[in-house]
Amino acid sequence: MNRMRVHKSLEYGATAAEYALLVALVAAVIIGSVIVLGQGVIGLFSSISGRF
């Protein structure tokens, strides 16, 4: 019975680590997208607003 508790707690720790890695990956993708697309989007909005 004690072994099952230890296994369950280790499984919970592994799941938490996997979620942390997933959140870090999503954050990296968002930051990368903002860096790559940021200036282009600013230029697009500037040209659109300049027409009005």
PDB file of N, CA, C and O in Angstrom:
ATOM      1  N   MET A   1       0.827  -1.197   0.000  1.00  0.00           N
ATOM      2  CA  MET A   1       0.000   0.000   0.000  1.00  0.00           C
ATOM      3  C   MET A   1       0.871   1.261   0.000  1.00  0.00           C
ATOM      4  O   MET A   1       0.558   2.239  -0.679  1.00  0.00           O
ATOM      5  N   ASN A   2       1.944   1.228   0.752  1.00  0.00           N
ATOM      6  CA  ASN A   2       2.838   2.374   0.815  1.00  0.00           C
ATOM      7  C   ASN A   2       3.517   2.606  -0.531  1.00  0.00           C
ATOM      8  O   ASN A   2       3.762   3.750  -0.914  1.00  0.00           O
ATOM      9  N   ARG A   3       3.824   1.524  -1.252  1.00  0.00           N
ATOM     10  CA  ARG A   3       4.454   1.653  -2.562  1.00  0.00           C
ATOM     11  C   ARG A   3       3.542   2.387  -3.538  1.00  0.00           C
ATOM     12  O   ARG A   3       4.010   3.168  -4.366  1.00  0.00           O
ATOM     13  N   MET A   4       2.259   2.138  -3.441  1.00  0.00           N
ATOM     14  CA  MET A   4       1.311   2.792  -4.341  1.00  0.00           C
ATOM     15  C   MET A   4       1.277   4.288  -4.094  1.00  0.00           C
ATOM     16  O   MET A   4       1.167   5.069  -5.040  1.00  0.00           O
ATOM     17  N   ARG A   5       1.368   4.694  -2.848  1.00  0.00           N
ATOM     18  CA  ARG A   5       1.370   6.129  -2.528  1.00  0.00           C
ATOM     19  C   ARG A   5       2.619   6.803  -3.080  1.00  0.00           C
ATOM     20  O   ARG A   5       2.550   7.899  -3.636  1.00  0.00           O
ATOM     21  N   VAL A   6       3.762   6.138  -2.921  1.00  0.00           N
ATOM     22  CA  VAL A   6       5.011   6.706  -3.427  1.00  0.00           C
ATOM     23  C   VAL A   6       4.942   6.822  -4.946  1.00  0.00           C
ATOM     24  O   VAL A   6       5.326   7.847  -5.509  1.00  0.00           O
ATOM     25  N   HIS A   7       4.458   5.783  -5.605  1.00  0.00           N
ATOM     26  CA  HIS A   7       4.353   5.807  -7.065  1.00  0.00           C
ATOM     27  C   HIS A   7       3.418   6.927  -7.515  1.00  0.00           C
ATOM     28  O   HIS A   7       3.717   7.624  -8.485  1.00  0.00           O
ATOM     29  N   LYS A   8       2.306   7.108  -6.834  1.00  0.00           N
ATOM     30  CA  LYS A   8       1.342   8.143  -7.197  1.00  0.00           C
ATOM     31  C   LYS A   8       1.950   9.536  -7.032  1.00  0.00           C
ATOM     32  O   LYS A   8       1.724  10.411  -7.868  1.00  0.00           O
ATOM     33  N   SER A   9       2.719   9.748  -5.958  1.00  0.00           N
ATOM     34  CA  SER A   9       3.329  11.061  -5.750  1.00  0.00           C
ATOM     35  C   SER A   9       4.418  11.321  -6.783  1.00  0.00           C
ATOM     36  O   SER A   9       4.583  12.459  -7.223  1.00  0.00           O
ATOM     37  N   LEU A  10       5.162  10.294  -7.179  1.00  0.00           N
ATOM     38  CA  LEU A  10       6.164  10.469  -8.227  1.00  0.00           C
ATOM     39  C   LEU A  10       5.496  10.767  -9.565  1.00  0.00           C
ATOM     40  O   LEU A  10       6.000  11.568 -10.352  1.00  0.00           O
ATOM     41  N   GLU A  11       4.378  10.132  -9.815  1.00  0.00           N
ATOM     42  CA  GLU A  11       3.635  10.374 -11.048  1.00  0.00           C
ATOM     43  C   GLU A  11       3.115  11.803 -11.088  1.00  0.00           C
ATOM     44  O   GLU A  11       3.132  12.436 -12.144  1.00  0.00           O
ATOM     45  N   TYR A  12       2.654  12.318  -9.956  1.00  0.00           N
ATOM     46  CA  TYR A  12       2.174  13.695  -9.889  1.00  0.00           C
ATOM     47  C   TYR A  12       3.315  14.664 -10.170  1.00  0.00           C
ATOM     48  O   TYR A  12       3.126  15.650 -10.883  1.00  0.00           O
ATOM     49  N   GLY A  13       4.484  14.398  -9.625  1.00  0.00           N
ATOM     50  CA  GLY A  13       5.638  15.260  -9.864  1.00  0.00           C
ATOM     51  C   GLY A  13       6.042  15.273 -11.325  1.00  0.00           C
ATOM     52  O   GLY A  13       6.401  16.318 -11.867  1.00  0.00           O
ATOM     53  N   ALA A  14       5.982  14.108 -11.964  1.00  0.00           N
ATOM     54  CA  ALA A  14       6.320  14.031 -13.383  1.00  0.00           C
ATOM     55  C   ALA A  14       5.302  14.810 -14.213  1.00  0.00           C
ATOM     56  O   ALA A  14       5.672  15.496 -15.166  1.00  0.00           O
ATOM     57  N   THR A  15       4.045  14.707 -13.862  1.00  0.00           N
ATOM     58  CA  THR A  15       3.007  15.434 -14.594  1.00  0.00           C
ATOM     59  C   THR A  15       3.196  16.943 -14.443  1.00  0.00           C
ATOM     60  O   THR A  15       3.047  17.687 -15.412  1.00  0.00           O
ATOM     61  N   ALA A  16       3.522  17.391 -13.243  1.00  0.00           N
ATOM     62  CA  ALA A  16       3.749  18.819 -13.019  1.00  0.00           C
ATOM     63  C   ALA A  16       4.940  19.307 -13.841  1.00  0.00           C
ATOM     64  O   ALA A  16       4.903  20.404 -14.398  1.00  0.00           O
ATOM     65  N   ALA A  17       5.990  18.499 -13.915  1.00  0.00           N
ATOM     66  CA  ALA A  17       7.163  18.882 -14.707  1.00  0.00           C
ATOM     67  C   ALA A  17       6.819  18.944 -16.194  1.00  0.00           C
ATOM     68  O   ALA A  17       7.296  19.829 -16.904  1.00  0.00           O
ATOM     69  N   GLU A  18       6.005  18.021 -16.662  1.00  0.00           N
ATOM     70  CA  GLU A  18       5.599  18.038 -18.066  1.00  0.00           C
ATOM     71  C   GLU A  18       4.771  19.275 -18.382  1.00  0.00           C
ATOM     72  O   GLU A  18       4.949  19.888 -19.434  1.00  0.00           O
ATOM     73  N   TYR A  19       3.879  19.641 -17.492  1.00  0.00           N
ATOM     74  CA  TYR A  19       3.090  20.854 -17.713  1.00  0.00           C
ATOM     75  C   TYR A  19       3.977  22.093 -17.689  1.00  0.00           C
ATOM     76  O   TYR A  19       3.758  23.025 -18.463  1.00  0.00           O
ATOM     77  N   ALA A  20       4.967  22.115 -16.818  1.00  0.00           N
ATOM     78  CA  ALA A  20       5.882  23.254 -16.764  1.00  0.00           C
ATOM     79  C   ALA A  20       6.658  23.381 -18.071  1.00  0.00           C
ATOM     80  O   ALA A  20       6.849  24.489 -18.574  1.00  0.00           O
ATOM     81  N   LEU A  21       7.105  22.257 -18.622  1.00  0.00           N
ATOM     82  CA  LEU A  21       7.805  22.292 -19.906  1.00  0.00           C
ATOM     83  C   LEU A  21       6.883  22.753 -21.029  1.00  0.00           C
ATOM     84  O   LEU A  21       7.302  23.500 -21.914  1.00  0.00           O
ATOM     85  N   LEU A  22       5.653  22.318 -20.994  1.00  0.00           N
ATOM     86  CA  LEU A  22       4.685  22.724 -22.011  1.00  0.00           C
ATOM     87  C   LEU A  22       4.419  24.225 -21.948  1.00  0.00           C
ATOM     88  O   LEU A  22       4.354  24.886 -22.985  1.00  0.00           O
ATOM     89  N   VAL A  23       4.266  24.762 -20.753  1.00  0.00           N
ATOM     90  CA  VAL A  23       4.040  26.201 -20.583  1.00  0.00           C
ATOM     91  C   VAL A  23       5.259  26.985 -21.062  1.00  0.00           C
ATOM     92  O   VAL A  23       5.114  28.028 -21.700  1.00  0.00           O
ATOM     93  N   ALA A  24       6.463  26.487 -20.757  1.00  0.00           N
ATOM     94  CA  ALA A  24       7.681  27.160 -21.207  1.00  0.00           C
ATOM     95  C   ALA A  24       7.775  27.153 -22.730  1.00  0.00           C
ATOM     96  O   ALA A  24       8.196  28.144 -23.327  1.00  0.00           O
ATOM     97  N   LEU A  25       7.393  26.055 -23.359  1.00  0.00           N
ATOM     98  CA  LEU A  25       7.422  25.969 -24.817  1.00  0.00           C
ATOM     99  C   LEU A  25       6.427  26.937 -25.449  1.00  0.00           C
ATOM    100  O   LEU A  25       6.754  27.613 -26.425  1.00  0.00           O
ATOM    101  N   VAL A  26       5.231  27.009 -24.906  1.00  0.00           N
ATOM    102  CA  VAL A  26       4.221  27.931 -25.429  1.00  0.00           C
ATOM    103  C   VAL A  26       4.691  29.374 -25.261  1.00  0.00           C
ATOM    104  O   VAL A  26       4.515  30.191 -26.164  1.00  0.00           O
ATOM    105  N   ALA A  27       5.284  29.690 -24.119  1.00  0.00           N
ATOM    106  CA  ALA A  27       5.793  31.044 -23.890  1.00  0.00           C
ATOM    107  C   ALA A  27       6.899  31.381 -24.885  1.00  0.00           C
ATOM    108  O   ALA A  27       6.950  32.499 -25.396  1.00  0.00           O
ATOM    109  N   ALA A  28       7.783  30.426 -25.163  1.00  0.00           N
ATOM    110  CA  ALA A  28       8.865  30.663 -26.118  1.00  0.00           C
ATOM    111  C   ALA A  28       8.316  30.907 -27.521  1.00  0.00           C
ATOM    112  O   ALA A  28       8.828  31.760 -28.246  1.00  0.00           O
ATOM    113  N   VAL A  29       7.289  30.172 -27.905  1.00  0.00           N
ATOM    114  CA  VAL A  29       6.677  30.365 -29.223  1.00  0.00           C
ATOM    115  C   VAL A  29       6.021  31.740 -29.311  1.00  0.00           C
ATOM    116  O   VAL A  29       6.146  32.420 -30.330  1.00  0.00           O
ATOM    117  N   ILE A  30       5.332  32.149 -28.266  1.00  0.00           N
ATOM    118  CA  ILE A  30       4.682  33.464 -28.269  1.00  0.00           C
ATOM    119  C   ILE A  30       5.720  34.577 -28.343  1.00  0.00           C
ATOM    120  O   ILE A  30       5.565  35.523 -29.115  1.00  0.00           O
ATOM    121  N   ILE A  31       6.766  34.470 -27.551  1.00  0.00           N
ATOM    122  CA  ILE A  31       7.813  35.497 -27.561  1.00  0.00           C
ATOM    123  C   ILE A  31       8.497  35.545 -28.920  1.00  0.00           C
ATOM    124  O   ILE A  31       8.760  36.626 -29.447  1.00  0.00           O
ATOM    125  N   GLY A  32       8.785  34.384 -29.487  1.00  0.00           N
ATOM    126  CA  GLY A  32       9.403  34.340 -30.813  1.00  0.00           C
ATOM    127  C   GLY A  32       8.516  34.953 -31.879  1.00  0.00           C
ATOM    128  O   GLY A  32       8.999  35.662 -32.761  1.00  0.00           O
ATOM    129  N   SER A  33       7.232  34.685 -31.802  1.00  0.00           N
ATOM    130  CA  SER A  33       6.292  35.251 -32.773  1.00  0.00           C
ATOM    131  C   SER A  33       6.226  36.764 -32.665  1.00  0.00           C
ATOM    132  O   SER A  33       6.184  37.462 -33.679  1.00  0.00           O
ATOM    133  N   VAL A  34       6.215  37.266 -31.460  1.00  0.00           N
ATOM    134  CA  VAL A  34       6.166  38.720 -31.264  1.00  0.00           C
ATOM    135  C   VAL A  34       7.439  39.364 -31.803  1.00  0.00           C
ATOM    136  O   VAL A  34       7.388  40.432 -32.413  1.00  0.00           O
ATOM    137  N   ILE A  35       8.570  38.719 -31.581  1.00  0.00           N
ATOM    138  CA  ILE A  35       9.833  39.279 -32.073  1.00  0.00           C
ATOM    139  C   ILE A  35       9.867  39.273 -33.600  1.00  0.00           C
ATOM    140  O   ILE A  35      10.267  40.261 -34.217  1.00  0.00           O
ATOM    141  N   VAL A  36       9.453  38.172 -34.203  1.00  0.00           N
ATOM    142  CA  VAL A  36       9.523  38.047 -35.663  1.00  0.00           C
ATOM    143  C   VAL A  36       8.474  38.913 -36.350  1.00  0.00           C
ATOM    144  O   VAL A  36       8.776  39.578 -37.341  1.00  0.00           O
ATOM    145  N   LEU A  37       7.262  38.914 -35.843  1.00  0.00           N
ATOM    146  CA  LEU A  37       6.163  39.601 -36.518  1.00  0.00           C
ATOM    147  C   LEU A  37       5.908  41.011 -36.005  1.00  0.00           C
ATOM    148  O   LEU A  37       5.141  41.756 -36.615  1.00  0.00           O
ATOM    149  N   GLY A  38       6.521  41.381 -34.921  1.00  0.00           N
ATOM    150  CA  GLY A  38       6.220  42.657 -34.270  1.00  0.00           C
ATOM    151  C   GLY A  38       6.373  43.860 -35.166  1.00  0.00           C
ATOM    152  O   GLY A  38       5.437  44.648 -35.304  1.00  0.00           O
ATOM    153  N   GLN A  39       7.536  44.023 -35.781  1.00  0.00           N
ATOM    154  CA  GLN A  39       7.786  45.209 -36.605  1.00  0.00           C
ATOM    155  C   GLN A  39       6.896  45.229 -37.843  1.00  0.00           C
ATOM    156  O   GLN A  39       6.449  46.295 -38.268  1.00  0.00           O
ATOM    157  N   GLY A  40       6.640  44.073 -38.416  1.00  0.00           N
ATOM    158  CA  GLY A  40       5.760  44.013 -39.584  1.00  0.00           C
ATOM    159  C   GLY A  40       4.348  44.439 -39.262  1.00  0.00           C
ATOM    160  O   GLY A  40       3.711  45.142 -40.048  1.00  0.00           O
ATOM    161  N   VAL A  41       3.857  44.022 -38.121  1.00  0.00           N
ATOM    162  CA  VAL A  41       2.497  44.388 -37.715  1.00  0.00           C
ATOM    163  C   VAL A  41       2.420  45.875 -37.407  1.00  0.00           C
ATOM    164  O   VAL A  41       1.434  46.530 -37.746  1.00  0.00           O
ATOM    165  N   ILE A  42       3.443  46.407 -36.771  1.00  0.00           N
ATOM    166  CA  ILE A  42       3.464  47.847 -36.487  1.00  0.00           C
ATOM    167  C   ILE A  42       3.457  48.639 -37.795  1.00  0.00           C
ATOM    168  O   ILE A  42       2.741  49.633 -37.919  1.00  0.00           O
ATOM    169  N   GLY A  43       4.252  48.201 -38.764  1.00  0.00           N
ATOM    170  CA  GLY A  43       4.272  48.872 -40.065  1.00  0.00           C
ATOM    171  C   GLY A  43       2.942  48.777 -40.780  1.00  0.00           C
ATOM    172  O   GLY A  43       2.500  49.744 -41.401  1.00  0.00           O
ATOM    173  N   LEU A  44       2.299  47.626 -40.703  1.00  0.00           N
ATOM    174  CA  LEU A  44       0.993  47.444 -41.332  1.00  0.00           C
ATOM    175  C   LEU A  44      -0.040  48.381 -40.721  1.00  0.00           C
ATOM    176  O   LEU A  44      -0.781  49.044 -41.446  1.00  0.00           O
ATOM    177  N   PHE A  45      -0.094  48.440 -39.393  1.00  0.00           N
ATOM    178  CA  PHE A  45      -1.053  49.329 -38.734  1.00  0.00           C
ATOM    179  C   PHE A  45      -0.744  50.793 -39.035  1.00  0.00           C
ATOM    180  O   PHE A  45      -1.662  51.598 -39.190  1.00  0.00           O
ATOM    181  N   SER A  46       0.527  51.141 -39.119  1.00  0.00           N
ATOM    182  CA  SER A  46       0.891  52.525 -39.427  1.00  0.00           C
ATOM    183  C   SER A  46       0.451  52.910 -40.834  1.00  0.00           C
ATOM    184  O   SER A  46      -0.061  54.008 -41.054  1.00  0.00           O
ATOM    185  N   SER A  47       0.651  52.002 -41.786  1.00  0.00           N
ATOM    186  CA  SER A  47       0.245  52.325 -43.158  1.00  0.00           C
ATOM    187  C   SER A  47      -1.270  52.390 -43.294  1.00  0.00           C
ATOM    188  O   SER A  47      -1.788  53.211 -44.052  1.00  0.00           O
ATOM    189  N   ILE A  48      -1.978  51.545 -42.578  1.00  0.00           N
ATOM    190  CA  ILE A  48      -3.446  51.588 -42.624  1.00  0.00           C
ATOM    191  C   ILE A  48      -3.961  52.867 -41.982  1.00  0.00           C
ATOM    192  O   ILE A  48      -4.854  53.519 -42.522  1.00  0.00           O
ATOM    193  N   SER A  49      -3.398  53.229 -40.824  1.00  0.00           N
ATOM    194  CA  SER A  49      -3.877  54.442 -40.151  1.00  0.00           C
ATOM    195  C   SER A  49      -3.489  55.694 -40.931  1.00  0.00           C
ATOM    196  O   SER A  49      -4.175  56.712 -40.837  1.00  0.00           O
ATOM    197  N   GLY A  50      -2.410  55.638 -41.691  1.00  0.00           N
ATOM    198  CA  GLY A  50      -2.001  56.781 -42.503  1.00  0.00           C
ATOM    199  C   GLY A  50      -2.949  57.053 -43.658  1.00  0.00           C
ATOM    200  O   GLY A  50      -2.981  58.165 -44.185  1.00  0.00           O
ATOM    201  N   ARG A  51      -3.708  56.068 -44.050  1.00  0.00           N
ATOM    202  CA  ARG A  51      -4.657  56.247 -45.156  1.00  0.00           C
ATOM    203  C   ARG A  51      -5.941  56.932 -44.712  1.00  0.00           C
ATOM    204  O   ARG A  51      -6.725  57.375 -45.551  1.00  0.00           O
ATOM    205  N   PHE A  52      -6.163  57.025 -43.424  1.00  0.00           N
ATOM    206  CA  PHE A  52      -7.407  57.623 -42.934  1.00  0.00           C
ATOM    207  C   PHE A  52      -7.192  59.017 -42.468  1.00  0.00           C
ATOM    208  O   PHE A  52      -8.135  59.671 -42.023  1.00  0.00           O
TER     209      PHE A  52
END
